[in-house]
Amino acid sequence: MLKNFFFILIISFFLTNAYSIGTNEKADHASGKEGEGWKRKGPPPASKFRLGFKEYERAAKLDKKGKVEKAKLKYKKALNFLLESNAENGANPDTLYYLGLVSAKLDEHENAEIYYLLSLEIESKYFDIYKDLGILYLATNRKNKALEKLEILKNCNCEEYNDLKKLIEKK
């Protein structure tokens, strides 16, 4: 019995010392600094853009599986996160691009076009935006505007040009 008592005492001594390794201070209760050890450790919280992007990815995955109603809910959630991100940092072309994508998925074509155009004002070499804007123009029966975006992509030697060209030829 006495052997077990000493064994537990030694283990607890090592455990308390193991937690304080790497610091020059004693435990909070011994140093009189109550609560300082409770500060957040680990990675910082995710940004609103990151949360919105993740919700968009989840929604797109549900959309591919044919779960349209669940996908719409995720798209709405992504839209809210991205709007909050846009309020924090309004000049981010990535945020505006994903706002356009999500708006297009939610059939808010006017908003999608506005977000795409704003993103292009900030970053004009973003070829995905031209492609998606061309797709949006096709969806809203404005083939001539889609052809304009195709013409812009003509010299880029990129797959966005080929994708948009195939879609325009189908219409």
N, C-alpha and C positions, 0 to 999 in steps of 0.2 A: 504494500500500500504506500509506504513511504517512498519507494522507488518510483511509483507512478506519479506521486506528487512532485518530486524533483524533475522528472521527465517533462511534465506539463509546464513547470516553472521555467525550465531551460528553453523549451520550444517557444513559449510566450515572450521570453526575453529576446530571442533571435527574431521573432516576427515583428516586434515593435522596433527593433533596430533596423530591420530590413526596410521598413516603410520610410525611415528617416535617412536612408542612404542617398547621397546626392545633394543633401541640404546641410547647411552648417548650423541649423537651428534645431532646437528640441521640438517635441510634439507640441501642438497648440495648447493643450491643457497645462503643460509644464512651462511654456514660455509666457503665458498670459495673453497670447494673441489669439483669442477665440475667433473662429470663423474665417481666418485668412487662408486656411488650407482648403476651404470649400470653393474657392474661385474656379471658374470654368476652365477645364483643361481639354485639350483636343482641338480638332479643327474648328474654324469659325463657322457660324451658321451659313447655310447656302444663300446665295443672292437670289433676289426675285427673278432675275433673268434665268438663272440655272433652274429654279423651280418651275418656271414657265416652260423652259425647253424640255425638261423631263416629262412634264404633263403632256406636252405636244407629242413627244415620242411614244408615250403610253397610248395616247389617243390614236395615233397613226397605226400602231400595232393592233388595236381593237378594230379600227376601220378595215384593215386588211383581213381580219378574221370574220368580217361581216357583222360585227356587233355595233351597229350604227348608233343606236340610242346611247349606249355607254360611252362611245367615242365622242358624241356631241357633248356629253357632260364633261369629259376630260378636256375637250377643246375650250369649253367655256371657262373651266378652271385655269387652263393655260392662258387664256386671254386676260383673265383678271391679274394673274401674276405678271404677265408681260406689260400690262397697263401700269401696274405699280412700278415696275422696273423703268418704264418710259418716263414716269413722273420723277423718278430719282435722277435719271440720266437720259434726257431727251434727245441727245445727239448721237446715239449709238445706232449705227446702221444695222447691226445684227438684231437688236430688239425690234426695230421697225420692220425688218424683213420678216421675222417670225410673227409679228403682229399682222402683217399682210397675209402670211400663210394661214394662220389660224382664222382670220376673218374670212378668207376665201372658203375655208372648210365649213364655216358656219353660214355660208351663203350671204355674207355681208360684203357684196362685191364693191360697193362704193368705198367703204372703209379700207378694204384690201388694196384697191387701186391707190388711194391716198397714201397708205403706209409704204407701198412699194415705191411710189414716186418720191416720197420724202427720203427714203433710204437711198435711192439713186442720186438725189441731190448731194448727199453726204459722201457716198462712195460710188462713183460712176463705173468702176471696173469690176463690179460685182455681177458676174455673168448669170448666176442663178436668178437674180431678180429680173433680168431681161426675159429669161425663159418663162418664169412664173407669171410675169406680167403679160407676156404673149399668150399664155394659157388662159389667163383671166379674160383677156380680150376675146379669145375664141369662145369662151363660155358665155360671154355677153354679146355674141354675134357682131363683133367688130374685127373682122378678118383683116381689114386694111391696116389697123393699128398693130395687129399681130405681125403682119408682114414688115412693118417698120422696125419692130423689135428684132425680127429675124435678120433684117439688113444690118443692124448694128452688130449682131453676133457673127456675121459672115466672115470677118477677118480674124476671129479669135482662135480658129482651129481647135474648137472645144466640143465636147459631147452635148452641151446645152444647145448649140446650133442644130446639130443633127436631130436631137429630140424634138425641138420646136418645129423643125422642118417637116418631120414625119407627121406631127399632129396637124399642122396646117394642110398638108396634102390630103389627110383623111377627111377634112371638113369640106 
